[in-house]
Amino acid sequence: MTAEPHAALMDATYRHQRRIYDITRRHFLLGRDELIAALAPPPGARVLEIACGTGRNLDLIDRRWPGLRLYGLDISEEMLRTARARLGTRARLAQGDATDFDARALFGAGRFERIVISYALSMIPDWRPALAHAASLLSKEGELHVVDFGDQAGLPRWFRTGLRGWIGRFHVEPRDDLGAALAEVAAGVGGISRSGSRFRGYACLGVVRRTAPAPG
C-alpha cells in the first residue's frame, strides 16, 4: 500500500476513534509505560516518536523526562489533531510516512538521541523499511525503543486466535519476527539490539543502540 491510500485509511479509521482512543486502548497496549521508563535520555535530548497518534506517549515522556526536545510524526492528520491539542508547543509535530519522511525538512533535525515506535509497526504495511529508516536517524549512542504485539506464544491458542481476529479489524497484524528484524536493523547501522517478550508473549519490547558514528 502506498503512502496516500494508507494515510486515507488511517484517517478513516481514526476520524472518530481518536476521541476515545486512549481510554479504549490503555488496558491492552501493554508495555508502553515500561518503554518510557527505560528511555533514560541524556539532558536536552532530541526525542522523536514515529506514529505518535494522540500524543499520549510524548506527553508522558515530557512529564517523566523534562527538558527534552520532543518531535512527533504520524501519517494520520486526524490523530495529529488530537496530539496538537494535547501537546501544544511542547512538541513539534508533522504529518508523514514512516518509511521515507525527511526529518530535517519536517523538524529541522536530522539526528535523534531517542526514537520511539509504540504499537505502530503492526499497522505499517512496509514495517521493515520503516524500522530501518528510524534506525538510520539515530545519533551516535542513540537508541530506538520499540514496543508492539508479540507472538503470544505463551498464551492459550483460543486467546491468540481471538486477539488476532479482533485487532485485525483495526488493520493490525503482529510482527512475529520483530526481534530478528531489530537485530538486522542494528547490524545495518553499526549497532547492537536486544529484545524480549512480556506478559507470556503478549508484547515484545526491543531496543536498537547505535554504537558507530552516524554518517554526515
PyRosetta script that sets phi, psi and omega in degrees:
from pyrosetta import init, pose_from_sequence

init()
pose = pose_from_sequence("MTAEPHAALMDATYRHQRRIYDITRRHFLLGRDELIAALAPPPGARVLEIACGTGRNLDLIDRRWPGLRLYGLDISEEMLRTARARLGTRARLAQGDATDFDARALFGAGRFERIVISYALSMIPDWRPALAHAASLLSKEGELHVVDFGDQAGLPRWFRTGLRGWIGRFHVEPRDDLGAALAEVAAGVGGISRSGSRFRGYACLGVVRRTAPAPG")
pose.set_psi(1, 130.1)
pose.set_omega(1, 179.6)
pose.set_phi(2, -78.7)
pose.set_psi(2, 170.8)
pose.set_omega(2, -171.1)
pose.set_phi(3, -62.1)
pose.set_psi(3, -44.9)
pose.set_omega(3, -174.8)
pose.set_phi(4, -64.9)
pose.set_psi(4, -49.1)
pose.set_omega(4, 176.2)
pose.set_phi(5, -61.1)
pose.set_psi(5, -36.5)
pose.set_omega(5, 179.5)
pose.set_phi(6, -67.6)
pose.set_psi(6, -40.0)
pose.set_omega(6, 176.9)
pose.set_phi(7, -61.5)
pose.set_psi(7, -43.1)
pose.set_omega(7, 178.9)
pose.set_phi(8, -63.8)
pose.set_psi(8, -40.1)
pose.set_omega(8, 178.2)
pose.set_phi(9, -62.9)
pose.set_psi(9, -44.0)
pose.set_omega(9, -179.9)
pose.set_phi(10, -67.1)
pose.set_psi(10, -38.7)
pose.set_omega(10, 176.5)
pose.set_phi(11, -62.9)
pose.set_psi(11, -42.7)
pose.set_omega(11, 179.2)
pose.set_phi(12, -65.3)
pose.set_psi(12, -38.0)
pose.set_omega(12, -179.2)
pose.set_phi(13, -66.6)
pose.set_psi(13, -39.5)
pose.set_omega(13, -170.1)
pose.set_phi(14, -107.7)
pose.set_psi(14, 4.0)
pose.set_omega(14, -178.1)
pose.set_phi(15, -54.4)
pose.set_psi(15, -41.0)
pose.set_omega(15, 178.3)
pose.set_phi(16, -105.9)
pose.set_psi(16, -32.5)
pose.set_omega(16, -178.2)
pose.set_phi(17, -62.9)
pose.set_psi(17, -27.9)
pose.set_omega(17, -176.9)
pose.set_phi(18, -57.5)
pose.set_psi(18, -25.8)
pose.set_omega(18, -178.0)
pose.set_phi(19, -73.5)
pose.set_psi(19, -24.4)
pose.set_omega(19, -178.2)
pose.set_phi(20, -122.4)
pose.set_psi(20, 7.7)
pose.set_omega(20, -172.0)
pose.set_phi(21, -56.4)
pose.set_psi(21, -51.6)
pose.set_omega(21, -174.0)
pose.set_phi(22, -65.3)
pose.set_psi(22, -37.2)
pose.set_omega(22, 179.5)
pose.set_phi(23, -67.5)
pose.set_psi(23, -42.0)
pose.set_omega(23, -174.5)
pose.set_phi(24, -80.7)
pose.set_psi(24, -19.7)
pose.set_omega(24, -176.4)
pose.set_phi(25, -100.8)
pose.set_psi(25, -12.2)
pose.set_omega(25, -169.5)
pose.set_phi(26, -65.3)
pose.set_psi(26, -23.0)
pose.set_omega(26, -176.8)
pose.set_phi(27, -91.8)
pose.set_psi(27, -6.0)
pose.set_omega(27, 179.8)
pose.set_phi(28, -132.8)
pose.set_psi(28, -3.4)
pose.set_omega(28, 170.5)
pose.set_phi(29, -92.6)
pose.set_psi(29, 74.5)
pose.set_omega(29, -170.5)
pose.set_phi(30, -81.3)
pose.set_psi(30, 145.2)
pose.set_omega(30, 176.4)
pose.set_phi(31, 99.0)
pose.set_psi(31, -7.6)
pose.set_omega(31, -178.2)
pose.set_phi(32, -65.0)
pose.set_psi(32, -43.2)
pose.set_omega(32, -178.4)
pose.set_phi(33, -70.3)
pose.set_psi(33, -32.4)
pose.set_omega(33, 174.5)
pose.set_phi(34, -63.7)
pose.set_psi(34, -41.4)
pose.set_omega(34, 177.2)
pose.set_phi(35, -59.1)
pose.set_psi(35, -47.5)
pose.set_omega(35, -178.2)
pose.set_phi(36, -62.6)
pose.set_psi(36, -41.3)
pose.set_omega(36, 180.0)
pose.set_phi(37, -64.7)
pose.set_psi(37, -28.2)
pose.set_omega(37, -176.9)
pose.set_phi(38, -89.7)
pose.set_psi(38, -3.4)
pose.set_omega(38, -175.8)
pose.set_phi(39, -60.2)
pose.set_psi(39, -47.5)
pose.set_omega(39, -179.8)
pose.set_phi(40, 43.4)
pose.set_psi(40, 56.2)
pose.set_omega(40, -177.5)
pose.set_phi(41, -74.0)
pose.set_psi(41, 150.3)
pose.set_omega(41, 174.7)
pose.set_phi(42, -66.3)
pose.set_psi(42, 158.1)
pose.set_omega(42, -179.2)
pose.set_phi(43, -56.0)
pose.set_psi(43, 134.7)
pose.set_omega(43, 177.9)
pose.set_phi(44, 72.4)
pose.set_psi(44, 14.3)
pose.set_omega(44, -176.3)
pose.set_phi(45, -63.6)
pose.set_psi(45, 152.3)
pose.set_omega(45, 171.0)
pose.set_phi(46, -88.4)
pose.set_psi(46, 121.4)
pose.set_omega(46, -177.3)
pose.set_phi(47, -121.4)
pose.set_psi(47, 121.4)
pose.set_omega(47, -179.6)
pose.set_phi(48, -112.6)
pose.set_psi(48, 130.3)
pose.set_omega(48, 168.6)
pose.set_phi(49, -106.8)
pose.set_psi(49, 122.5)
pose.set_omega(49, 175.5)
pose.set_phi(50, -90.7)
pose.set_psi(50, 130.3)
pose.set_omega(50, -171.5)
pose.set_phi(51, 64.4)
pose.set_psi(51, 59.2)
pose.set_omega(51, -173.9)
pose.set_phi(52, -75.1)
pose.set_psi(52, -13.5)
pose.set_omega(52, 175.6)
pose.set_phi(53, 57.7)
pose.set_psi(53, -127.4)
pose.set_omega(53, -175.8)
pose.set_phi(54, -78.5)
pose.set_psi(54, -3.3)
pose.set_omega(54, -177.8)
pose.set_phi(55, 86.0)
pose.set_psi(55, 7.4)
pose.set_omega(55, -177.7)
pose.set_phi(56, -57.7)
pose.set_psi(56, -48.0)
pose.set_omega(56, -176.9)
pose.set_phi(57, -68.5)
pose.set_psi(57, -42.8)
pose.set_omega(57, 179.0)
pose.set_phi(58, -62.0)
pose.set_psi(58, -37.1)
pose.set_omega(58, 176.2)
pose.set_phi(59, -60.0)
pose.set_psi(59, -47.7)
pose.set_omega(59, -179.2)
pose.set_phi(60, -69.8)
pose.set_psi(60, -35.3)
pose.set_omega(60, 175.7)
pose.set_phi(61, -61.9)
pose.set_psi(61, -43.3)
pose.set_omega(61, 179.1)
pose.set_phi(62, -61.4)
pose.set_psi(62, -39.0)
pose.set_omega(62, -179.5)
pose.set_phi(63, -74.8)
pose.set_psi(63, -37.3)
pose.set_omega(63, -177.6)
pose.set_phi(64, -77.8)
pose.set_psi(64, -35.8)
pose.set_omega(64, -176.1)
pose.set_phi(65, -129.4)
pose.set_psi(65, 76.5)
pose.set_omega(65, -175.6)
pose.set_phi(66, -66.3)
pose.set_psi(66, 157.0)
pose.set_omega(66, 175.8)
pose.set_phi(67, 89.1)
pose.set_psi(67, 10.3)
pose.set_omega(67, -180.0)
pose.set_phi(68, -89.6)
pose.set_psi(68, 163.2)
pose.set_omega(68, 170.9)
pose.set_phi(69, -101.3)
pose.set_psi(69, 113.7)
pose.set_omega(69, -170.1)
pose.set_phi(70, -104.7)
pose.set_psi(70, 140.9)
pose.set_omega(70, 179.3)
pose.set_phi(71, -137.6)
pose.set_psi(71, 146.1)
pose.set_omega(71, 178.7)
pose.set_phi(72, -140.0)
pose.set_psi(72, 137.8)
pose.set_omega(72, 177.4)
pose.set_phi(73, -123.7)
pose.set_psi(73, 140.1)
pose.set_omega(73, 172.5)
pose.set_phi(74, -150.5)
pose.set_psi(74, 148.2)
pose.set_omega(74, 179.3)
pose.set_phi(75, -80.0)
pose.set_psi(75, -17.6)
pose.set_omega(75, -176.5)
pose.set_phi(76, -100.3)
pose.set_psi(76, 116.7)
pose.set_omega(76, 175.1)
pose.set_phi(77, -65.8)
pose.set_psi(77, -29.6)
pose.set_omega(77, 178.3)
pose.set_phi(78, -62.2)
pose.set_psi(78, -47.1)
pose.set_omega(78, 178.1)
pose.set_phi(79, -64.7)
pose.set_psi(79, -37.4)
pose.set_omega(79, 179.8)
pose.set_phi(80, -64.8)
pose.set_psi(80, -28.2)
pose.set_omega(80, 175.7)
pose.set_phi(81, -59.3)
pose.set_psi(81, -44.5)
pose.set_omega(81, 178.6)
pose.set_phi(82, -68.5)
pose.set_psi(82, -41.9)
pose.set_omega(82, -179.5)
pose.set_phi(83, -62.6)
pose.set_psi(83, -42.4)
pose.set_omega(83, 179.8)
pose.set_phi(84, -63.7)
pose.set_psi(84, -40.5)
pose.set_omega(84, 178.9)
pose.set_phi(85, -64.3)
pose.set_psi(85, -36.1)
pose.set_omega(85, -177.7)
pose.set_phi(86, -76.5)
pose.set_psi(86, -42.7)
pose.set_omega(86, -169.4)
pose.set_phi(87, -96.0)
pose.set_psi(87, -23.7)
pose.set_omega(87, -179.3)
pose.set_phi(88, 56.5)
pose.set_psi(88, -128.3)
pose.set_omega(88, -178.2)
pose.set_phi(89, -89.4)
pose.set_psi(89, 5.2)
pose.set_omega(89, -178.0)
pose.set_phi(90, -74.3)
pose.set_psi(90, -18.5)
pose.set_omega(90, -179.2)
pose.set_phi(91, -142.5)
pose.set_psi(91, 149.4)
pose.set_omega(91, 175.3)
pose.set_phi(92, -97.1)
pose.set_psi(92, 120.2)
pose.set_omega(92, -173.4)
pose.set_phi(93, -116.4)
pose.set_psi(93, 148.2)
pose.set_omega(93, -180.0)
pose.set_phi(94, -151.9)
pose.set_psi(94, 154.1)
pose.set_omega(94, 176.3)
pose.set_phi(95, -92.1)
pose.set_psi(95, 136.4)
pose.set_omega(95, 178.4)
pose.set_phi(96, -176.5)
pose.set_psi(96, 167.8)
pose.set_omega(96, 179.6)
pose.set_phi(97, -91.1)
pose.set_psi(97, 127.2)
pose.set_omega(97, -175.4)
pose.set_phi(98, -61.5)
pose.set_psi(98, -21.1)
pose.set_omega(98, -174.9)
pose.set_phi(99, -81.6)
pose.set_psi(99, -21.1)
pose.set_omega(99, -172.6)
pose.set_phi(100, -153.9)
pose.set_psi(100, 22.4)
pose.set_omega(100, -177.7)
pose.set_phi(101, -67.0)
pose.set_psi(101, 150.4)
pose.set_omega(101, 178.4)
pose.set_phi(102, -94.8)
pose.set_psi(102, 98.7)
pose.set_omega(102, -174.3)
pose.set_phi(103, -61.9)
pose.set_psi(103, -40.8)
pose.set_omega(103, -177.7)
pose.set_phi(104, -66.7)
pose.set_psi(104, -39.8)
pose.set_omega(104, 179.1)
pose.set_phi(105, -67.2)
pose.set_psi(105, -38.8)
pose.set_omega(105, -176.3)
pose.set_phi(106, -80.5)
pose.set_psi(106, -37.5)
pose.set_omega(106, -170.2)
pose.set_phi(107, -120.4)
pose.set_psi(107, -9.5)
pose.set_omega(107, -175.2)
pose.set_phi(108, 72.9)
pose.set_psi(108, 16.0)
pose.set_omega(108, 179.6)
pose.set_phi(109, -139.4)
pose.set_psi(109, 131.9)
pose.set_omega(109, -178.7)
pose.set_phi(110, -104.0)
pose.set_psi(110, -11.5)
pose.set_omega(110, -179.8)
pose.set_phi(111, -134.8)
pose.set_psi(111, 150.2)
pose.set_omega(111, -177.3)
pose.set_phi(112, -136.3)
pose.set_psi(112, 141.6)
pose.set_omega(112, 178.1)
pose.set_phi(113, -77.1)
pose.set_psi(113, -28.7)
pose.set_omega(113, 176.4)
pose.set_phi(114, -140.0)
pose.set_psi(114, 137.4)
pose.set_omega(114, 173.2)
pose.set_phi(115, -129.4)
pose.set_psi(115, 137.5)
pose.set_omega(115, -176.6)
pose.set_phi(116, -121.1)
pose.set_psi(116, 134.4)
pose.set_omega(116, 170.0)
pose.set_phi(117, -131.6)
pose.set_psi(117, 111.9)
pose.set_omega(117, -173.5)
pose.set_phi(118, -118.6)
pose.set_psi(118, 115.2)
pose.set_omega(118, 177.8)
pose.set_phi(119, 49.0)
pose.set_psi(119, 44.4)
pose.set_omega(119, 179.6)
pose.set_phi(120, -123.0)
pose.set_psi(120, -33.2)
pose.set_omega(120, -179.8)
pose.set_phi(121, -59.5)
pose.set_psi(121, -31.0)
pose.set_omega(121, 178.4)
pose.set_phi(122, -71.6)
pose.set_psi(122, -6.6)
pose.set_omega(122, 178.3)
pose.set_phi(123, -115.5)
pose.set_psi(123, -4.8)
pose.set_omega(123, -177.7)
pose.set_phi(124, -97.7)
pose.set_psi(124, 116.2)
pose.set_omega(124, -177.7)
pose.set_phi(125, -55.0)
pose.set_psi(125, -48.5)
pose.set_omega(125, 178.6)
pose.set_phi(126, -94.9)
pose.set_psi(126, 64.5)
pose.set_omega(126, -170.7)
pose.set_phi(127, -71.9)
pose.set_psi(127, -32.0)
pose.set_omega(127, 179.2)
pose.set_phi(128, -65.8)
pose.set_psi(128, -47.4)
pose.set_omega(128, 173.7)
pose.set_phi(129, -59.8)
pose.set_psi(129, -35.6)
pose.set_omega(129, 177.8)
pose.set_phi(130, -63.8)
pose.set_psi(130, -42.0)
pose.set_omega(130, 179.1)
pose.set_phi(131, -64.9)
pose.set_psi(131, -44.3)
pose.set_omega(131, -180.0)
pose.set_phi(132, -65.1)
pose.set_psi(132, -39.8)
pose.set_omega(132, 179.7)
pose.set_phi(133, -64.8)
pose.set_psi(133, -41.8)
pose.set_omega(133, 178.2)
pose.set_phi(134, -59.7)
pose.set_psi(134, -47.0)
pose.set_omega(134, -178.8)
pose.set_phi(135, -62.9)
pose.set_psi(135, -32.2)
pose.set_omega(135, -179.4)
pose.set_phi(136, -67.4)
pose.set_psi(136, -17.2)
pose.set_omega(136, -178.0)
pose.set_phi(137, -93.2)
pose.set_psi(137, 0.6)
pose.set_omega(137, -179.7)
pose.set_phi(138, -73.2)
pose.set_psi(138, 141.4)
pose.set_omega(138, 169.9)
pose.set_phi(139, -77.3)
pose.set_psi(139, 169.6)
pose.set_omega(139, 174.9)
pose.set_phi(140, -60.3)
pose.set_psi(140, 132.4)
pose.set_omega(140, -174.7)
pose.set_phi(141, 70.1)
pose.set_psi(141, 8.3)
pose.set_omega(141, 175.8)
pose.set_phi(142, -75.6)
pose.set_psi(142, 160.2)
pose.set_omega(142, -175.4)
pose.set_phi(143, -132.0)
pose.set_psi(143, 138.5)
pose.set_omega(143, 172.1)
pose.set_phi(144, -105.3)
pose.set_psi(144, 118.8)
pose.set_omega(144, -178.7)
pose.set_phi(145, -108.2)
pose.set_psi(145, 128.4)
pose.set_omega(145, -175.4)
pose.set_phi(146, -128.3)
pose.set_psi(146, 137.9)
pose.set_omega(146, 168.8)
pose.set_phi(147, -136.7)
pose.set_psi(147, 139.4)
pose.set_omega(147, 179.5)
pose.set_phi(148, -163.4)
pose.set_psi(148, 178.2)
pose.set_omega(148, 176.6)
pose.set_phi(149, -61.0)
pose.set_psi(149, 138.1)
pose.set_omega(149, 176.6)
pose.set_phi(150, -93.4)
pose.set_psi(150, -163.6)
pose.set_omega(150, -178.6)
pose.set_phi(151, -86.2)
pose.set_psi(151, -4.4)
pose.set_omega(151, 179.7)
pose.set_phi(152, 55.6)
pose.set_psi(152, 28.6)
pose.set_omega(152, -173.9)
pose.set_phi(153, -62.4)
pose.set_psi(153, -29.1)
pose.set_omega(153, -178.1)
pose.set_phi(154, -90.8)
pose.set_psi(154, 5.1)
pose.set_omega(154, -177.0)
pose.set_phi(155, -104.4)
pose.set_psi(155, 156.5)
pose.set_omega(155, 179.6)
pose.set_phi(156, -58.3)
pose.set_psi(156, 148.0)
pose.set_omega(156, -178.1)
pose.set_phi(157, -58.8)
pose.set_psi(157, -39.5)
pose.set_omega(157, -178.7)
pose.set_phi(158, -62.4)
pose.set_psi(158, -34.5)
pose.set_omega(158, 179.3)
pose.set_phi(159, -70.2)
pose.set_psi(159, -45.0)
pose.set_omega(159, 179.5)
pose.set_phi(160, -59.5)
pose.set_psi(160, -45.4)
pose.set_omega(160, -178.8)
pose.set_phi(161, -63.2)
pose.set_psi(161, -44.8)
pose.set_omega(161, -179.5)
pose.set_phi(162, -65.6)
pose.set_psi(162, -42.8)
pose.set_omega(162, -179.3)
pose.set_phi(163, -62.9)
pose.set_psi(163, -47.7)
pose.set_omega(163, -177.1)
pose.set_phi(164, -66.8)
pose.set_psi(164, -34.6)
pose.set_omega(164, 176.8)
pose.set_phi(165, -66.3)
pose.set_psi(165, -39.3)
pose.set_omega(165, -178.0)
pose.set_phi(166, -71.5)
pose.set_psi(166, -49.7)
pose.set_omega(166, -177.9)
pose.set_phi(167, -68.7)
pose.set_psi(167, -24.8)
pose.set_omega(167, 176.4)
pose.set_phi(168, -62.0)
pose.set_psi(168, -26.2)
pose.set_omega(168, 177.2)
pose.set_phi(169, -65.2)
pose.set_psi(169, -21.0)
pose.set_omega(169, 179.7)
pose.set_phi(170, -105.6)
pose.set_psi(170, 21.6)
pose.set_omega(170, 176.9)
pose.set_phi(171, 64.9)
pose.set_psi(171, 38.2)
pose.set_omega(171, -179.4)
pose.set_phi(172, -112.4)
pose.set_psi(172, 132.0)
pose.set_omega(172, 178.2)
pose.set_phi(173, -135.6)
pose.set_psi(173, 112.7)
pose.set_omega(173, 179.2)
pose.set_phi(174, -56.8)
pose.set_psi(174, 142.9)
pose.set_omega(174, 178.5)
pose.set_phi(175, -100.8)
pose.set_psi(175, 93.4)
pose.set_omega(175, -172.7)
pose.set_phi(176, -63.6)
pose.set_psi(176, -23.2)
pose.set_omega(176, -179.5)
pose.set_phi(177, -103.4)
pose.set_psi(177, 30.2)
pose.set_omega(177, -177.9)
pose.set_phi(178, -59.6)
pose.set_psi(178, -43.3)
pose.set_omega(178, -179.3)
pose.set_phi(179, -59.0)
pose.set_psi(179, -44.1)
pose.set_omega(179, 178.7)
pose.set_phi(180, -65.9)
pose.set_psi(180, -37.4)
pose.set_omega(180, 178.6)
pose.set_phi(181, -65.5)
pose.set_psi(181, -38.4)
pose.set_omega(181, 177.6)
pose.set_phi(182, -63.1)
pose.set_psi(182, -41.1)
pose.set_omega(182, 178.7)
pose.set_phi(183, -63.4)
pose.set_psi(183, -40.7)
pose.set_omega(183, 179.3)
pose.set_phi(184, -64.9)
pose.set_psi(184, -43.3)
pose.set_omega(184, 179.5)
pose.set_phi(185, -65.0)
pose.set_psi(185, -41.3)
pose.set_omega(185, 179.2)
pose.set_phi(186, -60.2)
pose.set_psi(186, -43.5)
pose.set_omega(186, 178.8)
pose.set_phi(187, -61.9)
pose.set_psi(187, -34.1)
pose.set_omega(187, -178.2)
pose.set_phi(188, -69.7)
pose.set_psi(188, -22.6)
pose.set_omega(188, -179.8)
pose.set_phi(189, -111.3)
pose.set_psi(189, 12.0)
pose.set_omega(189, -179.4)
pose.set_phi(190, 69.1)
pose.set_psi(190, 52.9)
pose.set_omega(190, -176.8)
pose.set_phi(191, -141.6)
pose.set_psi(191, -167.1)
pose.set_omega(191, 179.3)
pose.set_phi(192, -130.3)
pose.set_psi(192, 160.1)
pose.set_omega(192, 179.4)
pose.set_phi(193, -137.9)
pose.set_psi(193, 160.3)
pose.set_omega(193, 169.8)
pose.set_phi(194, -147.3)
pose.set_psi(194, 149.6)
pose.set_omega(194, 178.7)
pose.set_phi(195, -153.2)
pose.set_psi(195, 158.3)
pose.set_omega(195, 179.2)
pose.set_phi(196, -162.6)
pose.set_psi(196, 157.7)
pose.set_omega(196, -179.7)
pose.set_phi(197, -90.0)
pose.set_psi(197, 157.5)
pose.set_omega(197, 176.8)
pose.set_phi(198, -134.0)
pose.set_psi(198, 148.8)
pose.set_omega(198, 174.6)
pose.set_phi(199, 56.2)
pose.set_psi(199, 51.3)
pose.set_omega(199, 176.7)
pose.set_phi(200, 59.7)
pose.set_psi(200, 34.5)
pose.set_omega(200, 177.3)
pose.set_phi(201, 91.5)
pose.set_psi(201, 1.0)
pose.set_omega(201, 178.9)
pose.set_phi(202, -58.1)
pose.set_psi(202, -43.9)
pose.set_omega(202, -178.1)
pose.set_phi(203, -126.0)
pose.set_psi(203, 157.7)
pose.set_omega(203, 174.1)
pose.set_phi(204, -125.6)
pose.set_psi(204, 129.4)
pose.set_omega(204, 174.3)
pose.set_phi(205, -114.0)
pose.set_psi(205, 139.4)
pose.set_omega(205, 180.0)
pose.set_phi(206, -148.5)
pose.set_psi(206, 158.1)
pose.set_omega(206, 179.3)
pose.set_phi(207, -136.4)
pose.set_psi(207, 135.3)
pose.set_omega(207, 168.1)
pose.set_phi(208, -112.1)
pose.set_psi(208, 125.9)
pose.set_omega(208, 178.4)
pose.set_phi(209, -115.5)
pose.set_psi(209, 124.0)
pose.set_omega(209, 179.9)
pose.set_phi(210, -85.6)
pose.set_psi(210, 117.4)
pose.set_omega(210, -179.0)
pose.set_phi(211, -101.8)
pose.set_psi(211, -20.5)
pose.set_omega(211, 178.8)
pose.set_phi(212, -88.5)
pose.set_psi(212, 152.4)
pose.set_omega(212, 177.1)
pose.set_phi(213, -59.8)
pose.set_psi(213, 142.6)
pose.set_omega(213, 177.1)
pose.set_phi(214, -77.7)
pose.set_psi(214, 136.6)
pose.set_omega(214, 179.5)
pose.set_phi(215, -66.1)
pose.set_psi(215, 151.3)
pose.set_omega(215, 176.9)
pose.set_phi(216, 75.9)
pose.dump_pdb("model.pdb")
